[in-house]
Structures are given as structure tokens and as C-alpha cells.
């Protein structure tokens, strides 16, 4: 029986490949040099693949775990100088649906200083933190390994500090995509001595930084940290210098490169005391909606999650759910220390972190949250008792998107 070889036109092959998952395409890079170049290095193919997966809702959302190990320093002199720990190179892993783990390697010279900051369309913003200064920003696609170094920004301020078990930023920053110009942008808001801070914006398409003066005469008090991307704008919850005033959401529009205010739900404050006792933070919602978490300073075990179903419309705020940590399964509530929501999916699956564990909680109808998954971060070097670690977790899309030099 003779074999039949079918020689398909290239446009048909492209349409077929665009419908395959990223993991399969990565395996197919060994078929030929042409396929490898197209899958890994062709920006248009990566863009088309991402657009089709977004339209058909077939994007795979993974969790990028970064584990930062520290080795205790037994020497009394260096103990006083370094806080008692040596930094070791972090470990980068992808946590997938069945809790299988894939290890990544970032092509960076000083890997022990790398910190993961934000993600957008499968691209991850990383930087190097050395002695409190944020340097050497880069864009990395964990799925393809593509890595692009960015020009050094002009701000010299201390941007990140190691505070206890985690990195704390003293600047506000964000990373997002502008669809009209197909441009990826970074924004950093740098505190100033006067009322007006500087806003540093980087365009990947133009490959330049620009500085914008904030347009407010009485600038609010910024707490520092990552903003939430929604509707092509970066959002932070800010309190003005007058502590009794209402918190507001400030949004930086990446296309217009300007600020606007987004109102919070008025029902959050039943009386004047609630304005200062309520902690509001924006949340990452993988469906694109702007979400917030509300909880009391004096009663942190309770929380409410709200979503703005129609962006920019104050009346569209709806409460997705509320919960009490004490009502969650014992496997979560028995742990000590603070808890945080890492992200929320379109199907109301919430990933929370506490101690060295991640938890997935699912909300079905009006029932209480049900634990649908649990993962404990393994120690990097469990055989070394002096080694401790903490971790950072973000959600990212598995894509072939790349940003050329």
C-alpha cells in the first residue's frame, strides 16, 4: 500500500497551528527551522495565536511561582551587616492545572537579584533589586523563553526594599497593553519632595522613556506597589493627605498617558469612621473587570469582593461575594499570618495565599466558598536547616507573544 503525502498550502498550515495550544506548538519547534522561527520568533504569529485564543476563550492561565531562598549567615559580623541572611538565586516555576510544576530559567546574569513584578498577555515584567534600587528591567515570556532587556530608566530613587518576608515597593508601577497602537507600556510613579511626583512611562514600540508631571496640585499619599490592569489602564486605591476623605481609585490611561479618578462603591462606608478603618485594594481579575477587596483594619478576617461590571459607571459596582476567614476550611483558617487574594478568575475561582501555601476557593451560586485545590510551596533546600524562603505568585497567560528589540 503506497503512502500518500499531502502538501498543504502554508496559509492553511498557519490556520491550523494558530488553533493549537502553546505546549504543542513548543514541541513542534523541532519539526523544521521554519516552524521554529515562526513559533518562537514571529511576532505576527504570536499575536494572531493570542487573539484567536482570547476570542475562543481557550487561553491557558497558569500560576508563576517565584521562590526566594535565604541562607542564614552564622558569622556575627556579617550577621549584623546583612540582617543575618545570604540571598540565593530564586526558583521560577509554573504551577499548572493538575498541580504539576514546570521549572523555568531566566537568561539573566545576576539571577539572585531578579524579582517578578507584573504580567500582561503572557509577558512578565522582571527587574533586579540590589541594595534597595530597582535596576535592569526586562520583559520575559516564560512559555517561549524570549527575553528583552529594556533601556535603563532615569529615576534613581530607592524603589524596592526587602521588608521581612517580602519585597515592598516604594513606587507605584504598572504594565499593560494598548490595543490601538499594539504597544506595551510601563509606568512608574516616583515620589517627589514637593507635591508633584514624576511619572515615568516606557513605550516598547518606541523603545524610549518619557517623564510626565502629575497634573494635581495636591497629590494624594501613595503607598507604593503594583497597580491593577483593567481596560488598558493601571489602577491604584489612594487616600488623600486628608485622612478623613474618601479613598479613591486613580487610573493611569496607558493610551492617553493621563490620570482619571474611578469612584468606589459608596455603600462601603456606612458612617464616617468606616472611611479610615476600611482597607481597600484593587485585585487582578483574569476576566478583565476591575475588582476590589474591602476589609476592616480592626476585623481583618472578613472581606468583601466587588466588581465594576461596566467600566467607568459608578452604579455598575456589584458585590461578588463576602467571606469570613474563620468560615473557610480548617486547612486555611488554622494557619497564622496575613492572607492575600492573588487573583480571581471569570468563573469566580479565587486563589488565596497564606503562610507558604496557595489555596483555590470556588464560589457556587450563593453558597460559601469551597476549597477546590491546595498547594504547599516546597522549601528550596529542605536538607539545609538554615535555609528559609518566601514566595511570590502571579497569574499569567500561556502565549507566544513577543516584543522585538
C-alpha positions as CSV (number, residue, x, y, z in Angstrom):
1,X,0.0,0.0,0.0
2,X,1.5,3.3,-1.1
3,X,1.7,6.2,1.3
4,X,0.0,9.5,0.5
5,X,1.9,12.7,1.2
6,X,-0.3,15.8,1.4
7,X,1.4,19.1,0.8
8,X,-0.8,21.7,2.4
9,X,-0.5,25.4,1.4
10,X,1.3,27.4,4.0
11,X,-1.7,29.6,4.9
12,X,-3.7,26.5,5.7
13,X,-0.8,25.3,7.9
14,X,-0.8,28.6,9.7
15,X,-4.5,28.5,10.4
16,X,-4.1,25.0,11.8
17,X,-1.2,25.9,14.0
18,X,-2.9,29.0,15.3
19,X,-5.6,26.8,16.9
20,X,-3.2,24.5,18.8
21,X,-2.2,25.0,22.4
22,X,1.1,26.6,23.2
23,X,2.6,23.5,24.7
24,X,2.0,21.6,21.5
25,X,3.5,24.3,19.4
26,X,6.6,24.5,21.5
27,X,7.1,20.7,20.9
28,X,6.6,21.3,17.1
29,X,9.6,23.7,17.0
30,X,11.7,20.7,16.3
31,X,9.9,19.9,13.0
32,X,11.9,22.4,11.0
33,X,13.9,25.7,11.2
34,X,11.0,27.4,9.5
35,X,8.5,26.2,12.1
36,X,10.8,27.1,15.0
37,X,11.4,30.6,13.7
38,X,7.7,31.2,13.1
39,X,6.5,29.8,16.5
40,X,9.2,31.4,18.7
41,X,10.3,34.5,16.8
42,X,7.5,35.7,14.5
43,X,5.6,38.5,16.4
44,X,2.7,38.4,14.0
45,X,2.1,34.6,14.5
46,X,2.3,35.1,18.3
47,X,-0.2,38.0,18.1
48,X,-2.6,36.0,15.8
49,X,-2.4,33.0,18.1
50,X,-3.2,35.1,21.2
51,X,-6.1,36.9,19.6
52,X,-7.7,33.7,18.4
53,X,-7.3,32.0,21.8
54,X,-8.7,35.1,23.5
55,X,-11.8,35.1,21.2
56,X,-12.4,31.4,21.7
57,X,-11.7,31.6,25.4
58,X,-9.1,28.9,25.1
59,X,-6.2,30.8,26.8
60,X,-4.5,28.7,29.5
61,X,-4.0,30.6,32.7
62,X,-1.1,29.4,34.8
63,X,0.4,30.5,38.1
64,X,4.0,31.7,38.1
65,X,5.7,31.0,41.4
66,X,8.9,32.7,42.4
67,X,10.5,31.2,45.5
68,X,13.2,33.4,47.2
69,X,15.5,31.3,49.4
70,X,17.7,32.9,52.1
71,X,20.5,31.1,53.9
72,X,21.2,32.2,57.5
73,X,24.7,33.6,58.0
74,X,26.3,32.2,61.1
75,X,29.0,34.8,61.3
76,X,28.5,37.5,64.0
77,X,30.0,40.4,62.0
78,X,28.2,39.8,58.7
79,X,25.1,38.9,60.7
80,X,24.8,42.5,61.9
81,X,25.6,43.9,58.4
82,X,23.3,41.8,56.2
83,X,20.4,41.1,58.6
84,X,21.6,37.6,59.1
85,X,20.9,36.1,55.6
86,X,22.6,35.5,52.3
87,X,20.4,35.7,49.2
88,X,20.3,32.6,47.0
89,X,19.1,32.5,43.3
90,X,15.3,32.4,43.2
91,X,13.5,29.5,41.7
92,X,10.9,30.1,38.9
93,X,8.1,27.6,38.4
94,X,4.8,27.3,36.6
95,X,2.0,25.7,38.6
96,X,-0.4,24.0,36.2
97,X,-4.0,22.7,36.5
98,X,-3.1,19.3,38.0
99,X,-0.5,20.9,40.3
100,X,2.3,19.7,38.2
101,X,5.3,22.0,38.3
102,X,7.5,23.2,35.4
103,X,10.8,24.8,36.1
104,X,12.0,27.9,34.3
105,X,15.4,29.6,33.8
106,X,15.6,33.3,33.2
107,X,18.6,34.3,31.0
108,X,20.0,36.9,33.4
109,X,23.5,37.4,34.7
110,X,22.6,38.2,38.3
111,X,19.7,35.8,38.8
112,X,19.8,36.1,42.6
113,X,18.6,39.7,42.3
114,X,15.7,39.0,40.0
115,X,12.1,39.9,41.2
116,X,8.9,39.2,39.3
117,X,6.7,42.3,39.1
118,X,3.7,42.0,36.8
119,X,2.3,40.2,33.7
120,X,0.3,41.1,30.6
121,X,-0.7,38.8,27.7
122,X,1.9,36.2,28.8
123,X,4.7,38.7,29.1
124,X,6.2,39.1,32.5
125,X,7.9,42.2,33.8
126,X,11.0,41.4,35.8
127,X,13.7,43.6,37.4
128,X,16.8,43.4,39.6
129,X,16.7,44.6,43.1
130,X,20.2,45.4,44.5
131,X,20.5,47.2,47.8
132,X,17.1,48.8,47.5
133,X,17.5,50.0,44.0
134,X,15.4,48.7,41.1
135,X,17.6,48.2,38.0
136,X,17.8,46.3,34.7
137,X,14.1,45.9,33.8
138,X,13.3,43.2,31.3
139,X,10.4,41.5,29.6
140,X,10.3,37.7,29.7
141,X,7.9,35.2,28.1
142,X,8.1,32.0,30.3
143,X,6.4,29.9,27.7
144,X,8.9,30.6,24.9
145,X,11.9,31.8,26.9
146,X,12.1,35.1,24.9
147,X,13.8,37.8,26.9
148,X,14.2,41.5,26.2
149,X,16.3,44.0,28.2
150,X,14.9,47.4,28.5
151,X,16.8,50.7,28.5
152,X,17.7,51.8,32.0
153,X,15.1,54.3,33.5
154,X,16.2,57.7,34.7
155,X,14.8,57.6,38.2
156,X,17.5,56.9,40.9
157,X,15.3,56.7,43.9
158,X,15.2,53.7,46.2
159,X,12.4,51.7,44.5
160,X,12.2,48.4,46.4
161,X,13.1,47.3,49.8
162,X,13.2,43.9,51.5
163,X,10.7,44.1,54.3
164,X,10.5,40.9,56.4
165,X,9.3,38.1,54.2
166,X,8.6,40.1,51.0
167,X,9.7,42.8,48.7
168,X,7.8,46.1,49.3
169,X,7.9,48.8,46.6
170,X,8.1,52.5,47.5
171,X,7.0,53.4,44.0
172,X,3.7,52.7,42.2
173,X,4.1,50.9,38.9
174,X,2.1,49.0,36.3
175,X,2.5,47.1,33.0
176,X,-0.1,46.9,30.2
177,X,-1.0,46.8,26.6
178,X,-2.5,49.4,24.3
179,X,-4.5,47.7,21.6
180,X,-4.9,50.6,19.2
181,X,-1.2,51.0,18.8
182,X,-0.2,47.4,19.7
183,X,2.2,48.8,22.2
184,X,3.2,47.6,25.6
185,X,3.9,50.3,28.2
186,X,5.4,50.5,31.7
187,X,4.5,53.3,34.2
188,X,6.4,54.2,37.3
189,X,5.2,56.9,39.7
190,X,8.2,58.3,41.7
191,X,7.6,60.1,44.9
192,X,9.0,63.7,45.0
193,X,10.0,66.1,47.7
194,X,7.2,68.5,46.7
195,X,3.6,67.9,45.9
196,X,4.1,66.7,42.4
197,X,5.8,63.3,41.7
198,X,7.2,62.3,38.4
199,X,5.5,59.8,36.2
200,X,8.0,57.7,34.1
201,X,6.4,55.9,31.1
202,X,8.2,53.5,28.8
203,X,6.9,52.6,25.3
204,X,8.2,49.3,24.0
205,X,7.3,50.2,20.4
206,X,9.2,53.5,20.5
207,X,11.8,52.0,22.9
208,X,12.1,55.2,24.9
209,X,11.3,56.5,28.4
210,X,9.4,59.8,28.9
211,X,8.7,61.8,32.0
212,X,5.2,63.3,32.7
213,X,4.5,65.7,35.6
214,X,1.4,64.6,37.6
215,X,-1.5,67.1,37.0
216,X,-2.5,67.6,40.6
217,X,-1.7,70.5,42.8
218,X,-2.4,68.5,46.0
219,X,-1.1,65.0,45.2
220,X,-2.6,62.0,47.2
221,X,-0.5,59.9,49.5
222,X,0.8,56.9,47.5
223,X,1.5,53.7,49.4
224,X,3.7,52.1,46.7
225,X,3.2,48.8,44.8
226,X,1.8,47.2,41.7
227,X,-1.3,48.7,40.1
228,X,-4.1,46.6,38.6
229,X,-4.6,46.4,34.9
230,X,-8.1,46.8,33.6
231,X,-9.5,48.4,30.4
232,X,-6.0,49.4,29.3
233,X,-5.4,51.5,32.4
234,X,-3.5,50.9,35.7
235,X,-5.4,51.4,38.9
236,X,-4.4,52.1,42.5
237,X,-6.5,52.8,45.5
238,X,-5.3,56.1,47.1
239,X,-6.0,58.1,50.2
240,X,-5.5,61.9,50.0
241,X,-3.4,63.6,52.6
242,X,-6.6,64.4,54.5
243,X,-7.1,61.1,56.2
244,X,-10.9,61.7,56.7
245,X,-11.5,61.9,53.0
246,X,-12.9,59.1,50.9
247,X,-10.4,56.7,49.3
248,X,-10.5,56.9,45.6
249,X,-9.2,54.9,42.7
250,X,-6.7,56.7,40.5
251,X,-6.3,55.2,37.0
252,X,-3.5,55.9,34.5
253,X,-4.7,55.5,31.0
254,X,-1.9,53.9,29.0
255,X,-3.1,55.2,25.6
256,X,-3.8,58.8,26.7
257,X,-1.0,58.8,29.2
258,X,-3.1,60.7,31.7
259,X,-4.9,60.2,35.0
260,X,-8.5,60.0,35.9
261,X,-10.5,59.0,39.0
262,X,-12.7,56.0,39.3
263,X,-15.4,56.1,42.0
264,X,-15.6,53.4,44.7
265,X,-19.0,51.9,45.8
266,X,-20.4,54.4,48.3
267,X,-22.1,51.6,50.3
268,X,-18.7,50.6,51.6
269,X,-18.9,53.4,54.2
270,X,-21.9,53.3,56.4
271,X,-20.5,56.1,58.6
272,X,-17.6,58.5,58.8
273,X,-15.5,56.1,60.9
274,X,-15.5,53.5,58.1
275,X,-13.6,55.8,55.8
276,X,-10.4,55.5,57.9
277,X,-10.9,51.9,59.2
278,X,-11.6,50.3,55.8
279,X,-8.7,49.0,53.8
280,X,-9.4,48.9,50.0
281,X,-7.1,47.2,47.5
282,X,-7.5,46.5,43.8
283,X,-7.5,42.9,42.6
284,X,-6.4,41.1,39.5
285,X,-9.4,39.7,37.7
286,X,-8.4,37.4,34.8
287,X,-11.7,38.3,33.0
288,X,-10.7,41.9,32.7
289,X,-13.1,43.5,35.2
290,X,-11.9,46.0,37.8
291,X,-12.2,44.4,41.2
292,X,-11.5,45.5,44.8
293,X,-11.2,43.8,48.1
294,X,-12.6,45.6,51.2
295,X,-11.8,44.7,54.7
296,X,-11.6,46.4,58.1
297,X,-8.3,47.2,59.8
298,X,-9.7,46.1,63.2
299,X,-11.5,43.0,61.8
300,X,-9.2,41.6,59.0
301,X,-10.8,38.1,59.0
302,X,-13.8,39.4,57.0
303,X,-13.6,40.5,53.4
304,X,-15.9,41.6,50.5
305,X,-15.0,41.4,46.8
306,X,-16.7,43.9,44.4
307,X,-16.5,44.1,40.6
308,X,-17.3,47.0,38.3
309,X,-19.3,45.3,35.6
310,X,-19.5,48.3,33.3
311,X,-16.2,50.2,33.4
312,X,-16.4,53.8,34.5
313,X,-20.1,53.6,35.6
314,X,-20.4,54.0,39.4
315,X,-23.8,52.3,39.5
316,X,-22.3,49.1,38.0
317,X,-20.4,48.1,41.1
318,X,-21.7,44.7,42.4
319,X,-20.7,42.7,45.3
320,X,-19.5,39.3,44.0
321,X,-19.2,37.7,47.4
322,X,-18.2,38.2,51.0
323,X,-16.5,35.7,53.3
324,X,-15.1,35.2,56.8
325,X,-11.7,33.5,57.0
326,X,-13.0,31.7,60.1
327,X,-15.7,30.0,58.0
328,X,-13.2,28.7,55.4
329,X,-11.9,25.1,55.8
330,X,-9.7,24.4,58.8
331,X,-6.7,23.8,56.4
332,X,-6.7,27.5,55.7
333,X,-8.1,29.2,58.8
334,X,-5.7,27.3,61.2
335,X,-2.7,28.9,59.6
336,X,-1.3,32.1,61.1
337,X,-0.2,35.3,59.5
338,X,-1.8,37.6,56.9
339,X,-3.7,36.4,53.9
340,X,-4.0,37.9,50.4
341,X,-6.1,37.3,47.3
342,X,-3.7,36.7,44.4
343,X,-6.3,36.8,41.6
344,X,-9.9,35.9,40.7
345,X,-10.9,34.0,37.5
346,X,-14.0,34.6,35.4
347,X,-15.7,31.6,37.0
348,X,-15.2,33.0,40.5
349,X,-12.3,30.8,41.5
350,X,-10.2,32.7,43.9
351,X,-6.6,32.0,44.7
352,X,-5.5,32.9,48.2
353,X,-2.2,32.7,49.9
354,X,-1.3,32.2,53.5
355,X,2.0,31.2,55.1
356,X,3.7,29.0,52.4
357,X,0.6,27.7,50.8
358,X,-1.8,28.5,48.0
359,X,-5.5,27.8,48.1
360,X,-8.1,27.7,45.4
361,X,-11.6,28.5,46.5
362,X,-14.7,28.2,44.3
363,X,-18.0,30.0,44.8
364,X,-21.0,28.1,43.5
365,X,-24.3,30.1,43.4
366,X,-24.8,31.8,46.8
367,X,-23.0,29.1,48.8
368,X,-19.9,29.5,50.9
369,X,-16.5,29.3,49.3
370,X,-15.4,25.7,48.8
371,X,-11.7,24.7,48.7
372,X,-11.1,23.1,45.4
373,X,-7.3,22.9,45.5
374,X,-4.3,23.4,47.7
375,X,-0.5,23.6,47.0
376,X,2.3,24.0,49.5
377,X,5.5,25.7,48.4
378,X,8.3,23.3,48.9
379,X,11.5,24.5,50.6
380,X,14.2,25.1,48.0
381,X,16.8,23.3,50.1
382,X,15.0,21.4,52.8
383,X,18.1,19.5,53.8
384,X,19.7,22.8,55.0
385,X,18.0,23.8,58.2
386,X,19.5,27.3,58.0
387,X,17.7,27.9,54.7
388,X,14.3,29.7,54.7
389,X,12.2,31.0,51.8
390,X,9.2,33.1,50.9
391,X,7.4,33.2,47.6
392,X,5.5,35.4,45.2
393,X,2.7,34.2,42.9
394,X,1.1,35.9,39.9
395,X,-1.3,34.6,37.2
396,X,-0.1,34.8,33.6
397,X,-1.4,33.6,30.2
398,X,0.4,30.9,28.3
399,X,1.1,32.7,25.0
400,X,3.6,33.0,22.2
401,X,3.5,36.9,22.3
402,X,6.9,38.5,21.9
403,X,8.3,42.0,21.9
404,X,11.1,42.6,19.4
405,X,14.1,44.8,20.1
